[in-house]
Amino acid sequence: MVKKSNKRDQYTVVLEDIRSQNKVFGEGLSAVRDQLIKVDKKLDSHTEMFGDLMVDMETVKGDVKTLKSDMKVVKGDIKIMKGDIVVLKGDVTVLKQDVTVLKQDVGVLKQDVGVLKQDVTVLKQDVGILKQDMTVVKGDIVVLKDDMKVVKEDIVTLKDDMIVVKSDLQIIKTDVEPRVAHLEARTASRS
């Protein structure tokens, strides 16, 4: 009877030890699950941020296309104005020849030439303003290109973060799987 009691006491001690180890393992497993949930949330957050960046990048691409289109229109307008200036200069030359031929109309022609010179001056001022506008647009394009570089760098950083998170998850999985298998094996062998 004493032998049975000793064996029972030994089994009780072993059983209590197993229960204690299971409790510690359960707490550790719970902590790992909590960490996995946090990592999963962080990954979801990074995925959402990446999606937002892609949308922003598409918007910037659209803005750049619009600016390029506007630039073509401005260039076309400048070509037309340059052609108009050439035509006006030709008109001035013709008027000067007419002044020589028609000396009696010199006063009237001088007034016409004066008006045409003012128009040329106004057109030159307009061309100067358009050149300033072109400089501003070029500056905006440089800023947009710099912004695109920043966005691309952010995307690379996010991708690197995702790789690190995946690696951390694999390490945790590699660490937990053998322990779970060991516990399952111990539990199965005692059943």
N, CA, C and O of each residue as an XYZ file, in Angstrom:
764
protein
N       0.827     -1.182      0.000
C       0.000      0.000      0.000
C       0.873      1.249      0.000
O       0.533      2.235     -0.654
N       1.988      1.225      0.719
C       2.902      2.349      0.786
C       3.552      2.563     -0.579
O       3.786      3.701     -0.987
N       3.849      1.447     -1.296
C       4.463      1.544     -2.615
C       3.505      2.228     -3.587
O       3.907      3.078     -4.381
N       2.235      1.844     -3.511
C       1.253      2.456     -4.406
C       1.125      3.945     -4.099
O       0.998      4.765     -5.008
N       1.158      4.280     -2.844
C       1.048      5.687     -2.444
C       2.263      6.465     -2.941
O       2.121      7.597     -3.405
N       3.455      5.877     -2.852
C       4.656      6.551     -3.340
C       4.600      6.742     -4.854
O       4.953      7.800     -5.374
N       4.150      5.701     -5.546
C       4.029      5.819     -7.010
C       3.005      6.879     -7.378
O       3.199      7.670     -8.301
N       1.913      6.872     -6.634
C       0.874      7.858     -6.898
C       1.428      9.273     -6.649
O       1.171     10.202     -7.414
N       2.190      9.405     -5.564
C       2.789     10.710     -5.259
C       3.769     11.112     -6.364
O       3.828     12.278     -6.754
N       4.533     10.142     -6.863
C       5.471     10.445     -7.940
C       4.725     10.860     -9.210
O       5.125     11.798     -9.898
N       3.637     10.148     -9.509
C       2.837     10.512    -10.686
C       2.223     11.903    -10.504
O       2.147     12.689    -11.449
N       1.801     12.184     -9.312
C       1.199     13.493     -9.027
C       2.243     14.595     -9.235
O       1.940     15.635     -9.820
N       3.458     14.371     -8.760
C       4.529     15.358     -8.920
C       4.820     15.553    -10.413
O       4.937     16.685    -10.883
N       4.937     14.439    -11.156
C       5.212     14.523    -12.600
C       4.069     15.250    -13.301
O       4.292     16.099    -14.165
N       2.840     14.904    -12.917
C       1.662     15.525    -13.520
C       1.639     17.030    -13.228
O       1.335     17.824    -14.119
N       1.951     17.421    -12.014
C       1.991     18.838    -11.652
C       3.093     19.546    -12.449
O       2.912     20.680    -12.893
N       4.222     18.877    -12.625
C       5.318     19.456    -13.408
C       4.880     19.674    -14.858
O       5.165     20.715    -15.451
N       4.188     18.689    -15.417
C       3.690     18.798    -16.809
C       2.674     19.931    -16.900
O       2.694     20.720    -17.844
N       1.781     20.004    -15.906
C       0.783     21.087    -15.908
C       1.478     22.448    -15.849
O       1.085     23.378    -16.553
N       2.487     22.563    -15.030
C       3.231     23.817    -14.895
C       3.913     24.178    -16.220
O       3.878     25.330    -16.654
N       4.536     23.175    -16.857
C       5.199     23.416    -18.142
C       4.185     23.803    -19.217
O       4.438     24.686    -20.037
N       3.021     23.122    -19.202
C       1.963     23.465    -20.169
C       1.477     24.890    -19.958
O       1.230     25.622    -20.917
N       1.343     25.278    -18.692
C       0.897     26.645    -18.396
C       1.916     27.651    -18.929
O       1.535     28.622    -19.584
N       3.207     27.434    -18.657
C       4.275     28.326    -19.135
C       4.272     28.358    -20.657
O       4.382     29.422    -21.267
N       4.146     27.178    -21.266
C       4.121     27.137    -22.739
C       2.896     27.886    -23.273
O       2.996     28.620    -24.256
N       1.745     27.701    -22.626
C       0.516     28.376    -23.061
C       0.681     29.891    -22.992
O       0.251     30.619    -23.886
N       1.321     30.355    -21.897
C       1.569     31.799    -21.776
C       2.511     32.279    -22.875
O       2.293     33.332    -23.473
N       3.549     31.507    -23.133
C       4.489     31.865    -24.209
C       3.791     31.868    -25.555
O       3.999     32.765    -26.372
N       2.962     30.858    -25.783
C       2.226     30.780    -27.050
C       1.276     31.961    -27.181
O       1.117     32.515    -28.269
N       0.654     32.340    -26.097
C      -0.249     33.498    -26.100
C       0.524     34.770    -26.453
O       0.043     35.600    -27.225
N       1.725     34.919    -25.882
C       2.561     36.090    -26.181
C       2.939     36.095    -27.654
O       2.919     37.146    -28.294
N       3.283     34.930    -28.198
C       3.635     34.840    -29.625
C       2.434     35.212    -30.482
O       2.573     35.916    -31.482
N       1.238     34.734    -30.085
C       0.022     35.082    -30.841
C      -0.198     36.591    -30.816
O      -0.530     37.196    -31.835
N      -0.006     37.197    -29.629
C      -0.161     38.652    -29.523
C       0.818     39.366    -30.443
O       0.453     40.327    -31.120
N       2.068     38.892    -30.469
C       3.063     39.500    -31.350
C       2.668     39.316    -32.815
O       2.819     40.237    -33.617
N       2.170     38.147    -33.164
C       1.738     37.905    -34.541
C       0.587     38.830    -34.920
O       0.538     39.327    -36.046
N      -0.333     39.065    -33.999
C      -1.456     39.971    -34.271
C      -0.932     41.387    -34.509
O      -1.378     42.075    -35.426
N       0.031     41.820    -33.665
C       0.613     43.154    -33.843
C       1.315     43.262    -35.184
O       1.141     44.248    -35.900
N       2.099     42.265    -35.526
C       2.817     42.278    -36.808
C       1.824     42.287    -37.968
O       2.034     42.978    -38.964
N       0.749     41.522    -37.836
C      -0.278     41.478    -38.887
C      -0.928     42.847    -39.059
O      -1.163     43.294    -40.182
N      -1.217     43.512    -37.929
C      -1.811     44.859    -38.001
C      -0.845     45.831    -38.663
O      -1.238     46.660    -39.484
N       0.429     45.712    -38.290
C       1.445     46.595    -38.874
C       1.562     46.351    -40.380
O       1.699     47.292    -41.161
N       1.508     45.096    -40.770
C       1.574     44.746    -42.194
C       0.365     45.309    -42.933
O       0.492     45.841    -44.036
N      -0.829     45.185    -42.304
C      -2.037     45.767    -42.920
C      -1.887     47.268    -43.075
O      -2.267     47.832    -44.101
N      -1.331     47.919    -42.053
C      -1.129     49.368    -42.105
C      -0.168     49.743    -43.226
O      -0.409     50.689    -43.975
N       0.931     48.984    -43.331
C       1.904     49.268    -44.398
C       1.287     49.027    -45.775
O       1.541     49.777    -46.718
N       0.483     47.982    -45.880
C      -0.181     47.692    -47.161
C      -1.114     48.838    -47.533
O      -1.168     49.249    -48.693
N      -1.846     49.353    -46.552
C      -2.761     50.473    -46.815
C      -1.974     51.725    -47.210
O      -2.356     52.442    -48.134
N      -0.855     51.982    -46.489
C      -0.035     53.147    -46.827
C       0.527     53.000    -48.236
O       0.589     53.972    -48.989
N       0.933     51.788    -48.590
C       1.470     51.558    -49.931
C       0.396     51.843    -50.981
O       0.671     52.456    -52.013
N      -0.822     51.393    -50.708
C      -1.934     51.654    -51.638
C      -2.179     53.152    -51.791
O      -2.389     53.645    -52.899
N      -2.149     53.879    -50.656
C      -2.337     55.329    -50.711
C      -1.240     55.983    -51.535
O      -1.505     56.892    -52.322
N      -0.004     55.519    -51.353
C       1.109     56.085    -52.120
C       0.942     55.813    -53.613
O       1.254     56.666    -54.444
N       0.455     54.635    -53.943
C       0.233     54.319    -55.361
C      -0.826     55.256    -55.952
O      -0.682     55.730    -57.079
N      -1.896     55.520    -55.181
C      -2.940     56.435    -55.656
C      -2.354     57.831    -55.842
O      -2.614     58.494    -56.845
N      -1.552     58.275    -54.853
C      -0.921     59.597    -54.957
C       0.002     59.661    -56.163
O       0.055     60.674    -56.860
N       0.726     58.581    -56.407
C       1.651     58.574    -57.538
C       0.876     58.666    -58.859
O       1.305     59.360    -59.781
N      -0.247     57.978    -58.950
C      -1.070     58.053    -60.159
C      -1.599     59.473    -60.345
O      -1.667     59.966    -61.471
N      -1.970     60.129    -59.255
C      -2.435     61.511    -59.334
C      -1.324     62.415    -59.852
O      -1.550     63.267    -60.710
N      -0.121     62.218    -59.319
C       1.016     63.033    -59.764
C       1.292     62.776    -61.246
O       1.589     63.707    -61.995
N       1.193     61.504    -61.669
C       1.394     61.197    -63.089
C       0.369     61.933    -63.946
O       0.706     62.471    -65.001
N      -0.865     61.955    -63.495
C      -1.919     62.664    -64.231
C      -1.623     64.152    -64.300
O      -1.812     64.782    -65.340
N      -1.150     64.720    -63.173
C      -0.809     66.141    -63.156
C       0.334     66.432    -64.113
O       0.321     67.449    -64.807
N       1.315     65.554    -64.157
C       2.452     65.756    -65.064
C       1.972     65.702    -66.519
O       2.405     66.502    -67.348
N       1.073     64.752    -66.827
C       0.525     64.676    -68.192
C      -0.192     65.967    -68.556
O      -0.032     66.489    -69.659
N      -0.991     66.480    -67.611
C      -1.720     67.725    -67.856
C      -0.750     68.870    -68.093
O      -0.944     69.672    -69.007
N       0.299     68.951    -67.273
C       1.290     70.012    -67.443
C       1.995     69.891    -68.797
O       2.255     70.895    -69.460
N       2.296     68.675    -69.194
C       2.941     68.493    -70.504
C       2.010     68.953    -71.622
O       2.438     69.607    -72.573
N       0.750     68.606    -71.496
C      -0.231     69.018    -72.496
C      -0.345     70.537    -72.535
O      -0.366     71.141    -73.608
N      -0.418     71.153    -71.343
C      -0.485     72.621    -71.277
C       0.758     73.251    -71.887
O       0.685     74.282    -72.555
N       1.898     72.616    -71.647
C       3.153     73.125    -72.181
C       3.137     73.116    -73.709
O       3.623     74.049    -74.348
N       2.572     72.050    -74.288
C       2.476     71.984    -75.751
C       1.609     73.115    -76.280
O       1.928     73.735    -77.295
N       0.509     73.377    -75.582
C      -0.389     74.459    -76.013
C       0.347     75.789    -75.942
O       0.262     76.597    -76.867
N       1.076     76.023    -74.843
C       1.817     77.281    -74.688
C       2.872     77.405    -75.788
O       3.050     78.474    -76.372
N       3.560     76.310    -76.059
C       4.571     76.342    -77.131
C       3.920     76.661    -78.477
O       4.461     77.427    -79.273
N       2.757     76.067    -78.718
C       2.033     76.364    -79.967
C       1.648     77.831    -80.046
O       1.782     78.454    -81.099
N       1.167     78.389    -78.932
C       0.811     79.813    -78.892
C       2.022     80.689    -79.162
O       1.927     81.693    -79.868
N       3.164     80.305    -78.595
C       4.391     81.079    -78.816
C       4.787     81.027    -80.286
O       5.196     82.039    -80.855
N       4.669     79.860    -80.901
C       4.987     79.752    -82.338
C       4.099     80.685    -83.157
O       4.564     81.389    -84.054
N       2.804     80.669    -82.821
C       1.868     81.529    -83.548
C       2.241     82.991    -83.354
O       2.239     83.767    -84.309
N       2.563     83.368    -82.118
C       2.936     84.760    -81.843
C       4.220     85.148    -82.569
O       4.340     86.259    -83.087
N       5.172     84.225    -82.600
C       6.406     84.515    -83.340
C       6.092     84.726    -84.821
O       6.651     85.614    -85.465
N       5.195     83.902    -85.347
C       4.771     84.087    -86.742
C       4.095     85.435    -86.936
O       4.340     86.131    -87.922
N       3.233     85.798    -85.974
C       2.574     87.114    -86.044
C       3.587     88.240    -86.010
O       3.451     89.230    -86.727
N       4.616     88.085    -85.164
C       5.657     89.116    -85.087
C       6.399     89.219    -86.412
O       6.691     90.317    -86.885
N       6.703     88.070    -87.007
C       7.374     88.079    -88.318
C       6.497     88.799    -89.343
O       6.979     89.602    -90.142
N       5.187     88.487    -89.301
C       4.255     89.150    -90.233
C       4.231     90.644    -89.969
O       4.265     91.445    -90.903
N       4.171     91.026    -88.687
C       4.151     92.452    -88.348
C       5.436     93.153    -88.784
O       5.406     94.279    -89.279
N       6.551     92.476    -88.593
C       7.826     93.063    -89.045
C       7.814     93.235    -90.573
O       8.309     94.227    -91.109
N       7.239     92.250    -91.242
C       7.114     92.370    -92.711
C       6.231     93.554    -93.090
O       6.529     94.293    -94.028
N       5.133     93.722    -92.339
C       4.250     94.861    -92.594
C       4.982     96.186    -92.403
O       4.803     97.120    -93.185
N       5.808     96.259    -91.358
C       6.573     97.486    -91.107
C       7.504     97.773    -92.286
O       7.633     98.917    -92.723
N       8.145     96.729    -92.791
C       9.055     96.905    -93.936
C       8.292     97.426    -95.155
O       8.742     98.346    -95.838
N       7.123     96.817    -95.415
C       6.302     97.265    -96.548
C       5.874     98.717    -96.354
O       5.882     99.515    -97.291
N       5.501     99.040    -95.117
C       5.081    100.413    -94.837
C       6.225    101.400    -95.054
O       6.009    102.501    -95.559
N       7.431    101.011    -94.677
C       8.591    101.892    -94.884
C       8.818    102.141    -96.381
O       9.144    103.255    -96.791
N       8.642    101.086    -97.192
C       8.798    101.264    -98.647
C       7.712    102.184    -99.201
O       7.958    103.019   -100.071
N       6.496    102.000    -98.662
C       5.389    102.869    -99.114
C       5.642    104.314    -98.733
O       5.234    105.214    -99.468
N       6.300    104.571    -97.610
C       6.609    105.933    -97.177
C       7.529    106.599    -98.193
O       7.359    107.768    -98.539
N       8.511    105.826    -98.664
C       9.445    106.369    -99.642
C       8.715    106.743   -100.940
O       8.964    107.796   -101.526
N       7.817    105.864   -101.370
C       7.095    106.072   -102.622
C       6.050    107.181   -102.476
O       5.887    108.006   -103.375
N       5.371    107.198   -101.385
C       4.265    108.139   -101.188
C       4.647    109.225   -100.183
O       4.175    109.198    -99.046
N       5.482    110.168   -100.574
C       5.985    111.208    -99.679
C       4.858    112.104    -99.161
O       4.947    112.623    -98.049
N       3.796    112.292    -99.958
C       2.725    113.167    -99.506
C       1.943    112.570    -98.337
O       1.298    113.298    -97.583
N       2.003    111.217    -98.183
C       1.295    110.559    -97.066
C       2.225    110.246    -95.897
O       1.900    109.412    -95.052
N       3.378    110.910    -95.847
C       4.387    110.614    -94.827
C       3.804    110.758    -93.410
O       4.063    109.911    -92.555
N       3.051    111.779    -93.160
C       2.498    112.007    -91.816
C       1.584    110.868    -91.373
O       1.669    110.373    -90.249
N       0.686    110.463    -92.317
C      -0.251    109.386    -91.987
C       0.504    108.070    -91.757
O       0.228    107.324    -90.818
N       1.457    107.818    -92.642
C       2.210    106.571    -92.502
C       3.041    106.540    -91.217
O       3.190    105.486    -90.599
N       3.586    107.707    -90.810
C       4.358    107.753    -89.562
C       3.465    107.378    -88.375
O       3.896    106.688    -87.450
N       2.227    107.841    -88.420
C       1.298    107.473    -87.344
C       1.032    105.955    -87.353
O       1.027    105.304    -86.308
N       0.813    105.416    -88.559
C       0.582    103.957    -88.658
C       1.784    103.169    -88.142
O       1.624    102.178    -87.429
N       2.988    103.616    -88.506
C       4.200    102.935    -88.063
C       4.309    103.024    -86.534
O       4.693    102.056    -85.878
N       3.975    104.169    -85.987
C       4.013    104.330    -84.523
C       3.081    103.338    -83.825
O       3.443    102.724    -82.821
N       1.857    103.194    -84.386
C       0.900    102.252    -83.825
C       1.435    100.819    -83.928
O       1.338    100.034    -82.985
N       1.998    100.504    -85.091
C       2.545     99.159    -85.271
C       3.714     98.895    -84.314
O       3.853     97.781    -83.809
N       4.543     99.891    -84.064
C       5.660     99.715    -83.126
C       5.144     99.463    -81.712
O       5.711     98.665    -80.965
N       4.064    100.151    -81.355
C       3.479     99.910    -80.034
C       2.954     98.470    -79.937
O       3.109     97.791    -78.922
N       2.321     98.031    -81.050
C       1.826     96.638    -81.069
C       2.972     95.641    -80.914
O       2.862     94.649    -80.194
N       4.083     95.930    -81.612
C       5.247     95.040    -81.507
C       5.776     95.048    -80.075
O       6.139     94.001    -79.540
N       5.820     96.224    -79.457
C       6.288     96.323    -78.066
C       5.376     95.519    -77.146
O       5.845     94.782    -76.279
N       4.055     95.672    -77.347
C       3.096     94.909    -76.541
C       3.298     93.419    -76.762
O       3.293     92.637    -75.811
N       3.478     93.028    -78.023
C       3.700     91.619    -78.323
C       5.009     91.117    -77.693
O       5.071     89.994    -77.194
N       6.032     91.943    -77.718
C       7.303     91.552    -77.092
C       7.124     91.398    -75.588
O       7.684     90.489    -74.977
N       6.329     92.304    -74.992
C       6.055     92.182    -73.555
C       5.288     90.885    -73.278
O       5.561     90.178    -72.308
N       4.319     90.590    -74.157
C       3.564     89.338    -73.996
C       4.488     88.127    -74.095
O       4.363     87.174    -73.326
N       5.415     88.174    -75.050
C       6.368     87.079    -75.198
C       7.226     86.966    -73.933
O       7.501     85.860    -73.466
N       7.648     88.106    -73.380
C       8.423     88.091    -72.130
C       7.639     87.459    -70.993
O       8.187     86.671    -70.222
N       6.350     87.802    -70.880
C       5.497     87.225    -69.841
C       5.354     85.721    -70.055
O       5.412     84.939    -69.105
N       5.166     85.328    -71.311
C       5.051     83.895    -71.602
C       6.347     83.158    -71.247
O       6.308     82.033    -70.750
N       7.471     83.785    -71.499
C       8.749     83.160    -71.132
C       8.853     83.004    -69.620
O       9.342     81.986    -69.130
N       8.395     84.009    -68.880
C       8.396     83.898    -67.413
C       7.491     82.758    -66.972
O       7.845     81.978    -66.088
N       6.306     82.667    -67.601
C       5.375     81.577    -67.275
C       6.022     80.229    -67.559
O       5.865     79.289    -66.779
N       6.747     80.129    -68.669
C       7.421     78.877    -69.017
C       8.461     78.527    -67.944
O       8.611     77.360    -67.580
N       9.172     79.531    -67.446
C      10.166     79.297    -66.398
C       9.495     78.759    -65.146
O      10.002     77.832    -64.515
N       8.349     79.342    -64.783
C       7.598     78.873    -63.604
C       7.151     77.435    -63.809
O       7.282     76.603    -62.911
N       6.621     77.143    -64.998
C       6.148     75.778    -65.282
C       7.321     74.791    -65.217
O       7.182     73.689    -64.687
N       8.460     75.188    -65.753
C       9.637     74.306    -65.681
C      10.041     74.065    -64.232
O      10.407     72.948    -63.865
N       9.978     75.108    -63.406
C      10.286     74.958    -61.978
C       9.322     73.995    -61.307
O       9.724     73.166    -60.490
N       8.039     74.110    -61.658
C       7.028     73.203    -61.099
C       7.323     71.764    -61.494
O       7.154     70.847    -60.691
N       7.758     71.571    -62.718
C       8.079     70.214    -63.191
C       9.255     69.649    -62.394
O       9.252     68.472    -62.032
N      10.255     70.480    -62.120
C      11.406     70.032    -61.323
C      10.936     69.622    -59.927
O      11.367     68.598    -59.397
N      10.037     70.436    -59.327
C       9.507     70.115    -57.996
C       8.750     68.784    -58.044
O       8.898     67.948    -57.153
N       7.940     68.596    -59.088
C       7.185     67.344    -59.220
C       8.129     66.148    -59.370
O       7.879     65.080    -58.810
N       9.198     66.328    -60.116
C      10.162     65.235    -60.267
C      10.800     64.896    -58.922
O      10.991     63.725    -58.592
N      11.131     65.943    -58.145
C      11.705     65.710    -56.812
C      10.703     64.974    -55.927
O      11.072     64.051    -55.200
N       9.425     65.385    -55.988
C       8.380     64.711    -55.210
C       8.271     63.250    -55.625
O       8.093     62.380    -54.772
N       8.374     62.968    -56.912
C       8.306     61.585    -57.399
C       9.474     60.770    -56.825
O       9.302     59.611    -56.447
N      10.664     61.387    -56.764
C      11.810     60.668    -56.203
C      11.543     60.306    -54.747
O      11.835     59.191    -54.312
N      10.980     61.266    -53.989
C      10.678     61.017    -52.571
C       9.675     59.879    -52.444
O       9.834     58.991    -51.607
N       8.625     59.912    -53.293
C       7.602     58.855    -53.249
C       8.238     57.502    -53.573
O       7.944     56.503    -52.915
N       9.099     57.468    -54.575
C       9.755     56.209    -54.938
C      10.626     55.701    -53.790
O      10.653     54.503    -53.511
N      11.347     56.628    -53.117
C      12.173     56.217    -51.983
C      11.304     55.660    -50.850
O      11.667     54.676    -50.206
N      10.146     56.305    -50.614
C       9.224     55.818    -49.585
C       8.724     54.420    -49.931
O       8.588     53.572    -49.049
N       8.453     54.179    -51.199
C       7.978     52.858    -51.632
C       9.062     51.807    -51.382
O       8.774     50.706    -50.913
N      10.308     52.157    -51.699
C      11.417     51.219    -51.468
C      11.542     50.924    -49.978
O      11.748     49.775    -49.587
N      11.417     51.965    -49.140
C      11.492     51.783    -47.685
C      10.383     50.871    -47.201
O      10.616     49.979    -46.386
N       9.162     51.094    -47.707
C       8.034     50.243    -47.306
C       8.262     48.795    -47.733
O       7.960     47.868    -46.981
N       8.784     48.605    -48.916
C       9.061     47.243    -49.375
C      10.100     46.576    -48.472
O       9.975     45.401    -48.125
N      11.137     47.351    -48.094
C      12.161     46.809    -47.196
C      11.549     46.456    -45.847
O      11.877     45.419    -45.271
N      10.654     47.318    -45.334
C       9.974     47.036    -44.057
C       9.149     45.762    -44.159
O       9.125     44.957    -43.228
N       8.478     45.577    -45.284
C       7.657     44.376    -45.470
C       8.544     43.124    -45.474
O       8.158     42.093    -44.923
N       9.703     43.206    -46.079
C      10.631     42.063    -46.117
C      11.077     41.720    -44.695
O      11.145     40.548    -44.324
N      11.382     42.763    -43.894
C      11.816     42.541    -42.507
C      10.698     41.890    -41.708
O      10.940     40.959    -40.939
N       9.464     42.382    -41.889
C       8.322     41.826    -41.155
C       8.113     40.361    -41.543
O       7.894     39.517    -40.673
N       8.179     40.056    -42.832
C       8.022     38.671    -43.282
C       9.111     37.785    -42.690
O       8.853     36.652    -42.284
N      10.338     38.318    -42.647
C      11.449     37.557    -42.076
C      11.215     37.299    -40.590
O      11.457     36.197    -40.100
N      10.738     38.329    -39.872
C      10.445     38.172    -38.439
C       9.355     37.132    -38.235
O       9.446     36.308    -37.325
N       8.329     37.159    -39.070
C       7.255     36.171    -38.966
C       7.790     34.752    -39.196
O       7.389     33.816    -38.504
N       8.675     34.599    -40.146
C       9.241     33.274    -40.441
C      10.070     32.782    -39.263
O      10.042     31.601    -38.918
N      10.815     33.715    -38.643
C      11.645     33.342    -37.486
C      10.746     32.879    -36.347
O      11.019     31.863    -35.708
N       9.673     33.627    -36.096
C       8.735     33.265    -35.022
C       8.103     31.916    -35.328
O       7.993     31.060    -34.450
N       7.688     31.731    -36.576
C       7.053     30.468    -36.978
C       8.035     29.307    -36.791
O       7.666     28.250    -36.278
N       9.274     29.512    -37.208
C      10.299     28.477    -37.097
C      10.554     28.152    -35.622
O      10.826     27.003    -35.273
N      10.467     29.158    -34.770
C      10.712     28.972    -33.348
C       9.541     28.257    -32.670
O       9.757     27.420    -31.794
N       8.310     28.576    -33.064
C       7.122     28.055    -32.387
C       6.763     26.647    -32.867
O       6.359     25.818    -32.051
N       6.895     26.354    -34.140
C       6.462     25.068    -34.688
C       7.126     23.870    -33.993
O       6.414     22.922    -33.658
N       8.443     23.856    -33.757
C       9.034     22.697    -33.081
C       8.503     22.541    -31.650
O       8.331     21.422    -31.167
N       8.249     23.654    -30.986
C       7.738     23.571    -29.615
C       6.328     22.985    -29.591
O       5.996     22.155    -28.745
N       5.512     23.435    -30.534
C       4.148     22.915    -30.608
C       4.195     21.417    -30.921
O       3.465     20.638    -30.309
N       5.034     21.014    -31.854
C       5.152     19.602    -32.223
C       5.638     18.785    -31.019
O       5.157     17.678    -30.773
N       6.577     19.336    -30.291
C       7.107     18.647    -29.111
C       6.014     18.469    -28.069
O       5.872     17.384    -27.504
N       5.242     19.512    -27.807
C       4.166     19.424    -26.830
C       3.096     18.436    -27.286
O       2.591     17.637    -26.497
N       2.766     18.503    -28.560
C       1.771     17.561    -29.070
C       2.273     16.120    -28.945
O       1.503     15.215    -28.624
N       3.540     15.920    -29.195
C       4.119     14.584    -29.093
C       4.096     14.125    -27.622
O       3.771     12.973    -27.332
N       4.435     15.016    -26.723
C       4.417     14.665    -25.300
C       3.005     14.363    -24.839
O       2.768     13.421    -24.083
N       2.077     15.175    -25.304
C       0.678     14.987    -24.923
C       0.163     13.666    -25.502
O      -0.552     12.929    -24.823
N       0.519     13.368    -26.738
C       0.058     12.143    -27.381
C       0.679     10.910    -26.710
O       0.027      9.874    -26.577
N       1.942     11.033    -26.292
C       2.600      9.869    -25.696
C       2.081      9.573    -24.294
O       2.215      8.451    -23.805
N       1.506     10.547    -23.665
C       0.998     10.351    -22.304
C      -0.468      9.946    -22.304
O      -0.996      9.526    -21.274
N      -1.107     10.065    -23.413
C      -2.541      9.736    -23.468
C      -2.798      8.268    -23.432
O      -3.953      7.842    -23.471
